[in-house]
Amino acid sequence: MHDGVIIMSNITVILYFLYVAHDEQNAQLNARSVAQLRHTRNHAIFIVTTAARGASVSRPARWATRKNAHATTT
């Protein structure tokens, strides 16, 4: 009976270490995914910010004619 308890204890320890190793692997994969998402987001923000700085926004020019002026054709 004593040997059975030791074997079960060893199996429990092995399963625990396998679980921890699997958990760490998932954590590393998740960290990598988060890092890639952050990189992509930061790159997109950089592109938009750069484009916004280079864009010039101005009011539309006023036309010389009045709003109700009639057009003529020949």
Biopython code that builds the backbone (N, CA, C, O; Angstrom):
import numpy as np
from Bio.PDB.StructureBuilder import StructureBuilder

atoms = [
    (1, "MET", "N", (0.829, -1.197, 0.000)),
    (1, "MET", "CA", (0.000, 0.000, 0.000)),
    (1, "MET", "C", (0.869, 1.255, 0.000)),
    (1, "MET", "O", (0.520, 2.246, -0.642)),
    (2, "HIS", "N", (1.949, 1.227, 0.683)),
    (2, "HIS", "CA", (2.852, 2.367, 0.779)),
    (2, "HIS", "C", (3.423, 2.715, -0.587)),
    (2, "HIS", "O", (3.542, 3.894, -0.923)),
    (3, "ASP", "N", (3.780, 1.701, -1.387)),
    (3, "ASP", "CA", (4.321, 1.933, -2.729)),
    (3, "ASP", "C", (3.282, 2.601, -3.635)),
    (3, "ASP", "O", (3.622, 3.455, -4.454)),
    (4, "GLY", "N", (2.036, 2.211, -3.484)),
    (4, "GLY", "CA", (0.968, 2.805, -4.285)),
    (4, "GLY", "C", (0.822, 4.285, -4.015)),
    (4, "GLY", "O", (0.572, 5.055, -4.942)),
    (5, "VAL", "N", (0.969, 4.701, -2.775)),
    (5, "VAL", "CA", (0.861, 6.115, -2.407)),
    (5, "VAL", "C", (2.010, 6.897, -3.018)),
    (5, "VAL", "O", (1.811, 8.010, -3.505)),
    (6, "ILE", "N", (3.210, 6.328, -2.999)),
    (6, "ILE", "CA", (4.376, 7.010, -3.573)),
    (6, "ILE", "C", (4.202, 7.164, -5.086)),
    (6, "ILE", "O", (4.495, 8.223, -5.642)),
    (7, "ILE", "N", (3.725, 6.105, -5.749)),
    (7, "ILE", "CA", (3.515, 6.174, -7.199)),
    (7, "ILE", "C", (2.468, 7.232, -7.535)),
    (7, "ILE", "O", (2.660, 8.029, -8.453)),
    (8, "MET", "N", (1.364, 7.240, -6.796)),
    (8, "MET", "CA", (0.321, 8.247, -7.036)),
    (8, "MET", "C", (0.866, 9.644, -6.777)),
    (8, "MET", "O", (0.538, 10.586, -7.498)),
    (9, "SER", "N", (1.696, 9.777, -5.751)),
    (9, "SER", "CA", (2.278, 11.067, -5.428)),
    (9, "SER", "C", (3.197, 11.524, -6.560)),
    (9, "SER", "O", (3.177, 12.692, -6.947)),
    (10, "ASN", "N", (4.001, 10.602, -7.089)),
    (10, "ASN", "CA", (4.902, 10.944, -8.192)),
    (10, "ASN", "C", (4.119, 11.327, -9.447)),
    (10, "ASN", "O", (4.480, 12.273, -10.147)),
    (11, "ILE", "N", (3.055, 10.591, -9.723)),
    (11, "ILE", "CA", (2.219, 10.916, -10.888)),
    (11, "ILE", "C", (1.597, 12.301, -10.721)),
    (11, "ILE", "O", (1.528, 13.076, -11.675)),
    (12, "THR", "N", (1.152, 12.604, -9.519)),
    (12, "THR", "CA", (0.566, 13.920, -9.251)),
    (12, "THR", "C", (1.591, 15.021, -9.484)),
    (12, "THR", "O", (1.276, 16.054, -10.075)),
    (13, "VAL", "N", (2.816, 14.802, -9.020)),
    (13, "VAL", "CA", (3.879, 15.797, -9.203)),
    (13, "VAL", "C", (4.188, 15.974, -10.686)),
    (13, "VAL", "O", (4.349, 17.101, -11.155)),
    (14, "ILE", "N", (4.271, 14.875, -11.423)),
    (14, "ILE", "CA", (4.554, 14.946, -12.860)),
    (14, "ILE", "C", (3.436, 15.697, -13.586)),
    (14, "ILE", "O", (3.701, 16.559, -14.424)),
    (15, "LEU", "N", (2.196, 15.366, -13.260)),
    (15, "LEU", "CA", (1.071, 16.057, -13.892)),
    (15, "LEU", "C", (1.078, 17.547, -13.566)),
    (15, "LEU", "O", (0.761, 18.378, -14.417)),
    (16, "TYR", "N", (1.440, 17.877, -12.338)),
    (16, "TYR", "CA", (1.506, 19.279, -11.937)),
    (16, "TYR", "C", (2.555, 20.016, -12.770)),
    (16, "TYR", "O", (2.300, 21.112, -13.270)),
    (17, "PHE", "N", (3.750, 19.401, -12.919)),
    (17, "PHE", "CA", (4.805, 20.049, -13.697)),
    (17, "PHE", "C", (4.417, 20.182, -15.171)),
    (17, "PHE", "O", (4.742, 21.182, -15.812)),
    (18, "LEU", "N", (3.727, 19.180, -15.704)),
    (18, "LEU", "CA", (3.247, 19.285, -17.081)),
    (18, "LEU", "C", (2.244, 20.425, -17.223)),
    (18, "LEU", "O", (2.268, 21.160, -18.211)),
    (19, "TYR", "N", (1.371, 20.568, -16.244)),
    (19, "TYR", "CA", (0.377, 21.643, -16.255)),
    (19, "TYR", "C", (1.068, 23.004, -16.198)),
    (19, "TYR", "O", (0.721, 23.918, -16.946)),
    (20, "VAL", "N", (2.051, 23.129, -15.298)),
    (20, "VAL", "CA", (2.761, 24.403, -15.152)),
    (20, "VAL", "C", (3.512, 24.733, -16.437)),
    (20, "VAL", "O", (3.494, 25.878, -16.888)),
    (21, "ALA", "N", (4.176, 23.735, -17.032)),
    (21, "ALA", "CA", (4.916, 23.963, -18.274)),
    (21, "ALA", "C", (3.963, 24.401, -19.386)),
    (21, "ALA", "O", (4.280, 25.307, -20.156)),
    (22, "HIS", "N", (2.810, 23.765, -19.469)),
    (22, "HIS", "CA", (1.815, 24.125, -20.485)),
    (22, "HIS", "C", (1.297, 25.539, -20.245)),
    (22, "HIS", "O", (1.109, 26.309, -21.187)),
    (23, "ASP", "N", (1.072, 25.868, -18.992)),
    (23, "ASP", "CA", (0.584, 27.194, -18.628)),
    (23, "ASP", "C", (1.610, 28.264, -19.001)),
    (23, "ASP", "O", (1.244, 29.320, -19.517)),
    (24, "GLU", "N", (2.885, 27.997, -18.745)),
    (24, "GLU", "CA", (3.941, 28.952, -19.091)),
    (24, "GLU", "C", (4.032, 29.132, -20.601)),
    (24, "GLU", "O", (4.237, 30.243, -21.089)),
    (25, "GLN", "N", (3.880, 28.028, -21.344)),
    (25, "GLN", "CA", (3.922, 28.112, -22.798)),
    (25, "GLN", "C", (2.773, 28.982, -23.308)),
    (25, "GLN", "O", (2.973, 29.810, -24.196)),
    (26, "ASN", "N", (1.586, 28.804, -22.758)),
    (26, "ASN", "CA", (0.443, 29.640, -23.144)),
    (26, "ASN", "C", (0.697, 31.097, -22.800)),
    (26, "ASN", "O", (0.355, 31.992, -23.573)),
    (27, "ALA", "N", (1.298, 31.336, -21.639)),
    (27, "ALA", "CA", (1.592, 32.709, -21.230)),
    (27, "ALA", "C", (2.579, 33.349, -22.200)),
    (27, "ALA", "O", (2.435, 34.521, -22.550)),
    (28, "GLN", "N", (3.583, 32.582, -22.637)),
    (28, "GLN", "CA", (4.554, 33.119, -23.591)),
    (28, "GLN", "C", (3.893, 33.414, -24.930)),
    (28, "GLN", "O", (4.165, 34.446, -25.544)),
    (29, "LEU", "N", (3.026, 32.513, -25.387)),
    (29, "LEU", "CA", (2.315, 32.745, -26.643)),
    (29, "LEU", "C", (1.413, 33.963, -26.533)),
    (29, "LEU", "O", (1.351, 34.772, -27.459)),
    (30, "ASN", "N", (0.713, 34.104, -25.412)),
    (30, "ASN", "CA", (-0.161, 35.260, -25.214)),
    (30, "ASN", "C", (0.650, 36.545, -25.177)),
    (30, "ASN", "O", (0.243, 37.555, -25.750)),
    (31, "ALA", "N", (1.802, 36.511, -24.500)),
    (31, "ALA", "CA", (2.651, 37.699, -24.433)),
    (31, "ALA", "C", (3.142, 38.074, -25.829)),
    (31, "ALA", "O", (3.208, 39.256, -26.165)),
    (32, "ARG", "N", (3.485, 37.078, -26.639)),
    (32, "ARG", "CA", (3.936, 37.329, -28.005)),
    (32, "ARG", "C", (2.811, 37.939, -28.835)),
    (32, "ARG", "O", (3.039, 38.873, -29.603)),
    (33, "SER", "N", (1.604, 37.416, -28.682)),
    (33, "SER", "CA", (0.456, 37.946, -29.421)),
    (33, "SER", "C", (0.166, 39.383, -29.020)),
    (33, "SER", "O", (-0.104, 40.229, -29.872)),
    (34, "VAL", "N", (0.222, 39.658, -27.725)),
    (34, "VAL", "CA", (-0.020, 41.019, -27.238)),
    (34, "VAL", "C", (1.051, 41.957, -27.777)),
    (34, "VAL", "O", (0.748, 43.080, -28.180)),
    (35, "ALA", "N", (2.303, 41.502, -27.787)),
    (35, "ALA", "CA", (3.392, 42.335, -28.301)),
    (35, "ALA", "C", (3.183, 42.640, -29.783)),
    (35, "ALA", "O", (3.419, 43.766, -30.220)),
    (36, "GLN", "N", (2.746, 41.654, -30.556)),
    (36, "GLN", "CA", (2.491, 41.876, -31.979)),
    (36, "GLN", "C", (1.339, 42.855, -32.179)),
    (36, "GLN", "O", (1.405, 43.729, -33.044)),
    (37, "LEU", "N", (0.289, 42.708, -31.384)),
    (37, "LEU", "CA", (-0.845, 43.633, -31.494)),
    (37, "LEU", "C", (-0.434, 45.052, -31.137)),
    (37, "LEU", "O", (-0.842, 46.005, -31.801)),
    (38, "ARG", "N", (0.369, 45.196, -30.095)),
    (38, "ARG", "CA", (0.838, 46.535, -29.703)),
    (38, "ARG", "C", (1.692, 47.147, -30.798)),
    (38, "ARG", "O", (1.568, 48.333, -31.102)),
    (39, "HIS", "N", (2.566, 46.327, -31.395)),
    (39, "HIS", "CA", (3.422, 46.822, -32.473)),
    (39, "HIS", "C", (2.570, 47.304, -33.646)),
    (39, "HIS", "O", (2.804, 48.383, -34.190)),
    (40, "THR", "N", (1.587, 46.500, -34.028)),
    (40, "THR", "CA", (0.706, 46.864, -35.140)),
    (40, "THR", "C", (-0.062, 48.138, -34.825)),
    (40, "THR", "O", (-0.175, 49.026, -35.670)),
    (41, "ARG", "N", (-0.593, 48.228, -33.601)),
    (41, "ARG", "CA", (-1.352, 49.419, -33.202)),
    (41, "ARG", "C", (-0.452, 50.648, -33.211)),
    (41, "ARG", "O", (-0.844, 51.700, -33.718)),
    (42, "ASN", "N", (0.761, 50.522, -32.649)),
    (42, "ASN", "CA", (1.671, 51.663, -32.609)),
    (42, "ASN", "C", (2.071, 52.099, -34.016)),
    (42, "ASN", "O", (2.204, 53.293, -34.281)),
    (43, "HIS", "N", (2.262, 51.140, -34.913)),
    (43, "HIS", "CA", (2.616, 51.463, -36.294)),
    (43, "HIS", "C", (1.469, 52.213, -36.973)),
    (43, "HIS", "O", (1.691, 53.191, -37.687)),
    (44, "ALA", "N", (0.252, 51.747, -36.745)),
    (44, "ALA", "CA", (-0.916, 52.410, -37.333)),
    (44, "ALA", "C", (-1.055, 53.834, -36.798)),
    (44, "ALA", "O", (-1.338, 54.759, -37.558)),
    (45, "ILE", "N", (-0.856, 54.008, -35.503)),
    (45, "ILE", "CA", (-0.942, 55.350, -34.904)),
    (45, "ILE", "C", (0.131, 56.251, -35.499)),
    (45, "ILE", "O", (-0.126, 57.421, -35.785)),
    (46, "PHE", "N", (1.340, 55.709, -35.687)),
    (46, "PHE", "CA", (2.432, 56.484, -36.278)),
    (46, "PHE", "C", (2.069, 56.951, -37.687)),
    (46, "PHE", "O", (2.285, 58.112, -38.034)),
    (47, "ILE", "N", (1.517, 56.045, -38.495)),
    (47, "ILE", "CA", (1.155, 56.392, -39.875)),
    (47, "ILE", "C", (0.081, 57.475, -39.896)),
    (47, "ILE", "O", (0.184, 58.442, -40.651)),
    (48, "VAL", "N", (-0.945, 57.312, -39.072)),
    (48, "VAL", "CA", (-2.034, 58.294, -39.042)),
    (48, "VAL", "C", (-1.532, 59.642, -38.539)),
    (48, "VAL", "O", (-1.895, 60.682, -39.088)),
    (49, "THR", "N", (-0.705, 59.631, -37.505)),
    (49, "THR", "CA", (-0.173, 60.879, -36.957)),
    (49, "THR", "C", (0.693, 61.591, -37.987)),
    (49, "THR", "O", (0.591, 62.806, -38.156)),
    (50, "THR", "N", (1.540, 60.840, -38.671)),
    (50, "THR", "CA", (2.403, 61.424, -39.695)),
    (50, "THR", "C", (1.574, 62.013, -40.835)),
    (50, "THR", "O", (1.858, 63.113, -41.309)),
    (51, "ALA", "N", (0.563, 61.290, -41.266)),
    (51, "ALA", "CA", (-0.296, 61.788, -42.341)),
    (51, "ALA", "C", (-1.039, 63.042, -41.905)),
    (51, "ALA", "O", (-1.194, 63.978, -42.690)),
    (52, "ALA", "N", (-1.497, 63.066, -40.663)),
    (52, "ALA", "CA", (-2.239, 64.228, -40.166)),
    (52, "ALA", "C", (-1.341, 65.455, -40.088)),
    (52, "ALA", "O", (-1.783, 66.570, -40.368)),
    (53, "ARG", "N", (-0.085, 65.255, -39.711)),
    (53, "ARG", "CA", (0.839, 66.394, -39.641)),
    (53, "ARG", "C", (1.120, 66.965, -41.024)),
    (53, "ARG", "O", (1.283, 68.174, -41.187)),
    (54, "GLY", "N", (1.176, 66.086, -42.016)),
    (54, "GLY", "CA", (1.476, 66.530, -43.374)),
    (54, "GLY", "C", (0.276, 67.095, -44.112)),
    (54, "GLY", "O", (0.435, 67.772, -45.128)),
    (55, "ALA", "N", (-0.904, 66.829, -43.623)),
    (55, "ALA", "CA", (-2.110, 67.305, -44.310)),
    (55, "ALA", "C", (-2.367, 68.758, -43.955)),
    (55, "ALA", "O", (-2.221, 69.174, -42.805)),
    (56, "SER", "N", (-2.749, 69.510, -44.956)),
    (56, "SER", "CA", (-3.114, 70.899, -44.672)),
    (56, "SER", "C", (-4.618, 71.031, -44.851)),
    (56, "SER", "O", (-5.176, 70.672, -45.888)),
    (57, "VAL", "N", (-5.238, 71.537, -43.845)),
    (57, "VAL", "CA", (-6.687, 71.702, -43.877)),
    (57, "VAL", "C", (-6.983, 73.183, -44.003)),
    (57, "VAL", "O", (-6.508, 73.996, -43.210)),
    (58, "SER", "N", (-7.773, 73.522, -45.010)),
    (58, "SER", "CA", (-8.132, 74.926, -45.191)),
    (58, "SER", "C", (-9.611, 75.017, -45.537)),
    (58, "SER", "O", (-10.229, 74.045, -45.969)),
    (59, "ARG", "N", (-10.150, 76.185, -45.340)),
    (59, "ARG", "CA", (-11.554, 76.407, -45.670)),
    (59, "ARG", "C", (-11.720, 76.455, -47.180)),
    (59, "ARG", "O", (-10.804, 76.850, -47.901)),
    (60, "PRO", "N", (-12.879, 76.057, -47.649)),
    (60, "PRO", "CA", (-13.120, 76.157, -49.096)),
    (60, "PRO", "C", (-13.078, 77.617, -49.545)),
    (60, "PRO", "O", (-13.510, 78.513, -48.820)),
    (61, "ALA", "N", (-12.563, 77.840, -50.727)),
    (61, "ALA", "CA", (-12.472, 79.209, -51.257)),
    (61, "ALA", "C", (-13.869, 79.714, -51.596)),
    (61, "ALA", "O", (-14.731, 78.952, -52.035)),
    (62, "ARG", "N", (-14.077, 80.996, -51.387)),
    (62, "ARG", "CA", (-15.363, 81.597, -51.745)),
    (62, "ARG", "C", (-15.347, 81.922, -53.233)),
    (62, "ARG", "O", (-14.349, 82.384, -53.787)),
    (63, "TRP", "N", (-16.471, 81.665, -53.845)),
    (63, "TRP", "CA", (-16.594, 81.985, -55.258)),
    (63, "TRP", "C", (-16.893, 83.466, -55.417)),
    (63, "TRP", "O", (-17.490, 84.092, -54.541)),
    (64, "ALA", "N", (-16.473, 84.009, -56.537)),
    (64, "ALA", "CA", (-16.688, 85.435, -56.802)),
    (64, "ALA", "C", (-18.152, 85.731, -57.102)),
    (64, "ALA", "O", (-18.605, 86.862, -56.925)),
    (65, "THR", "N", (-18.885, 84.736, -57.549)),
    (65, "THR", "CA", (-20.287, 84.968, -57.891)),
    (65, "THR", "C", (-21.160, 84.856, -56.659)),
    (65, "THR", "O", (-20.784, 84.254, -55.653)),
    (66, "ARG", "N", (-22.339, 85.452, -56.766)),
    (66, "ARG", "CA", (-23.297, 85.345, -55.676)),
    (66, "ARG", "C", (-23.978, 83.998, -55.740)),
    (66, "ARG", "O", (-23.896, 83.294, -56.747)),
    (67, "LYS", "N", (-24.633, 83.654, -54.690)),
    (67, "LYS", "CA", (-25.293, 82.360, -54.591)),
    (67, "LYS", "C", (-26.399, 82.195, -55.637)),
    (67, "LYS", "O", (-26.571, 81.109, -56.190)),
    (68, "ASN", "N", (-27.136, 83.252, -55.904)),
    (68, "ASN", "CA", (-28.274, 83.135, -56.810)),
    (68, "ASN", "C", (-27.968, 83.626, -58.220)),
    (68, "ASN", "O", (-28.888, 83.946, -58.973)),
    (69, "ALA", "N", (-26.712, 83.688, -58.582)),
    (69, "ALA", "CA", (-26.363, 84.139, -59.938)),
    (69, "ALA", "C", (-26.754, 83.063, -60.945)),
    (69, "ALA", "O", (-26.584, 81.869, -60.701)),
    (70, "HIS", "N", (-27.293, 83.521, -62.104)),
    (70, "HIS", "CA", (-27.722, 82.594, -63.146)),
    (70, "HIS", "C", (-26.579, 82.347, -64.116)),
    (70, "HIS", "O", (-25.836, 83.258, -64.482)),
    (71, "ALA", "N", (-26.462, 81.116, -64.512)),
    (71, "ALA", "CA", (-25.435, 80.783, -65.501)),
    (71, "ALA", "C", (-26.020, 80.938, -66.893)),
    (71, "ALA", "O", (-27.194, 80.651, -67.125)),
    (72, "THR", "N", (-25.195, 81.391, -67.805)),
    (72, "THR", "CA", (-25.642, 81.506, -69.195)),
    (72, "THR", "C", (-24.792, 80.596, -70.062)),
    (72, "THR", "O", (-23.606, 80.389, -69.804)),
    (73, "THR", "N", (-25.409, 80.067, -71.074)),
    (73, "THR", "CA", (-24.677, 79.221, -72.014)),
    (73, "THR", "C", (-24.784, 79.818, -73.395)),
    (73, "THR", "O", (-25.763, 80.504, -73.689)),
    (74, "THR", "N", (-23.839, 79.587, -74.229)),
    (74, "THR", "CA", (-23.895, 80.109, -75.601)),
    (74, "THR", "C", (-23.975, 78.988, -76.599)),
    (74, "THR", "O", (-24.030, 79.237, -77.803)),
]
sb = StructureBuilder()
sb.init_structure("model")
sb.init_model(0)
sb.init_chain("A")
sb.init_seg("    ")
for serial, (resi, resn, name, xyz) in enumerate(atoms, 1):
    if name == "N":
        sb.init_residue(resn, " ", resi, " ")
    sb.init_atom(name, np.array(xyz, "f"), 0.0, 1.0, " ", f" {name:<3s}", serial, name[0])
structure = sb.get_structure()
